[in-house]
C-alpha cells in the first residue's frame, strides 16, 4: 500500500518562505515521477511542479523562479521549497506519486496560507 505524508504547511506573510516535505512508503520511490499539486478554495486542483526519476523538473508558469521541487531518494522524500510567496499561493498542497501512467497516489494535503 502506497502512502504519502505531507508536512511543512502553515501561515506565512507575503514574500516569505516555506518548505513542504512528502515522505513516501510502499513503493520503490526512486522509480517514480513525483509531483506537487494545489487546490485553492473554489478552484480545481492544479499542477505545481513535477520531478522525474532522473531528476528532470517542470513547473507551472505561475511558480517558475519562486518554487523549487527536489527529491532525496535515500529518504524516499520529495520537497517543495517555496520562496517569495504570494497571496495567490494560498491553497491545500498535495503530493502525488505517478505509479503508472493510469494510477496515481495522493497525500492527504497540507494547508499553505499566505496572508499579512
C-alpha positions in Angstrom: 0.0 0.0 0.0 1.5 3.3 -1.1 1.3 6.1 1.4 2.3 9.7 1.1 2.5 12.0 4.1 3.0 15.7 3.6 4.2 18.2 6.2 5.5 21.7 6.4 2.5 23.8 5.6 1.5 26.8 7.6 0.8 30.5 7.7 3.3 32.9 6.2 3.4 36.5 5.2 3.7 37.6 1.6 7.3 37.4 0.4 8.1 34.7 3.0 9.2 31.1 2.5 8.1 27.6 3.4 9.4 24.1 2.7 7.0 21.3 2.1 8.0 17.7 2.5 6.3 14.5 1.4 7.5 11.1 2.7 6.6 8.1 0.6 6.3 4.4 1.6 5.1 1.3 -0.1 6.7 1.8 -3.4 10.2 1.9 -4.9 10.3 5.7 -4.6 13.3 6.2 -6.9 11.5 4.7 -9.9 8.5 7.1 -9.9 7.8 10.7 -11.1 6.7 12.8 -8.1 4.6 15.9 -8.2 3.1 18.7 -6.1 -0.4 19.9 -6.9 -2.5 22.5 -5.2 -6.2 23.4 -4.8 -7.4 26.8 -3.7 -11.0 27.3 -2.4 -13.5 27.2 -5.2 -10.9 26.2 -7.8 -9.8 23.0 -9.5 -6.7 21.2 -8.4 -3.7 22.3 -10.5 -0.2 21.1 -11.2 2.5 23.0 -9.4 5.7 21.0 -10.2 7.0 17.6 -11.1 10.3 15.7 -10.9 11.0 12.5 -12.8 13.0 9.5 -11.6 16.1 11.0 -13.3 15.6 14.4 -11.7 14.1 16.4 -14.6 11.8 19.1 -13.3 8.9 21.0 -14.7 6.9 23.9 -13.3 3.6 25.8 -13.8 4.3 29.2 -15.2 2.8 30.9 -12.2 5.5 29.4 -9.9 8.6 29.4 -12.0 11.6 31.1 -10.3 9.9 31.0 -6.9 9.2 27.3 -6.1 11.7 24.5 -6.4 10.9 20.8 -6.4 13.6 18.3 -5.3 13.9 14.7 -4.2 16.0 12.7 -1.9 15.8 9.0 -3.0 17.7 7.9 0.1 15.0 9.3 2.3 12.0 8.5 -0.1 11.1 12.1 0.2 10.2 14.9 -2.2 10.4 18.6 -1.3 8.9 21.8 -2.4 10.9 24.9 -1.5 8.6 27.9 -1.7 10.1 31.4 -1.8 8.7 34.8 -2.5 5.2 33.6 -1.6 2.2 35.5 -2.9 -1.4 35.7 -1.6 -2.4 33.6 -4.6 -0.2 30.7 -3.5 -2.7 30.1 -0.7 -4.1 26.5 -1.2 -4.0 23.0 0.0 -0.9 21.4 -1.4 -1.0 17.7 -2.4 1.9 15.3 -3.0 1.5 12.9 -5.9 3.2 9.7 -6.9 2.7 8.6 -10.5 2.8 4.8 -10.0 1.9 4.0 -13.6 0.5 6.1 -16.5 -3.0 5.4 -15.2 -2.5 5.1 -11.5 -1.6 7.9 -9.2 -1.4 8.1 -5.4 -2.1 11.2 -3.3 -1.3 12.5 0.1 -3.8 14.0 2.5 -2.7 17.6 1.7 -1.2 20.3 3.7 -2.6 23.9 4.0 -0.5 26.8 3.0 -1.9 30.2 3.8 -0.2 33.4 2.7 -1.6 36.4 4.5 -0.5 39.7 6.0 
